[in-house]
Amino acid sequence: MKKLIKMLSIVALIVFPAVAFAQFTQTQTLITRVGDLIQLLIPITAGIALLVFFWGLAKFIMKAGDESEVANGKRLMTWGVIALFVLVTVWGLTEFIGRQLGIESRAIQPIPSFRR
């Protein structure tokens, strides 16, 4: 454990000044791309979490006589709400950190439509 801490300290002493003086020109590009990927994945996973919640709700309502299915529906609804909470939290933290670092946020563009 002491060797690991010593190695991490040496790496930190070497890397942190380079980052502070922006000697890594690709650092902001990397951070921006990771943020873009997270911004792309959040609506997809939020949709899946919402579907899980509604699937649990449907099981809860349709199988009202069977206690095990009702419990399964409650469990699915609970996990759906937890997943949505985590996703909104990650999205908020990503936006906050991006704004504090001065990184431009590229929000997902609306779905294109045909105009006549």
C-alpha positions, 0 to 999 in steps of 0.5 A: 500500500505504501508503494502505491501511495508513493507511486501515485505521489510521484505521478501527481508531482509530474502530471499536475503541473503540466495540467495546470500550465495546460501543456496537455493540449488535448485535455480540454478536447478529451473532457469535452468529448467525455461530456458529449458522450455522457450527454448522449447517454443520459437521455437513452438511459433515462428512457430505459429507466422510465420504461422499467418504471412503467413496466413495474407499474403495469405489473403492479396493476395487472397482477394485483391478486398475486403478491409475488408479482405485486412485490416484483412490480414494486421492486421494478418501480423502485429501481426505475425511480432510483435510476432516474434520480441517479441520471438526473444527478449525474447530468446536473453534476456534469453541467455544473462541473462543465460550467465551472471549468468553462467548457462549452456544453453541447446539448443534444439537438432536437429531432429534425423535422420536415417543414412544408 
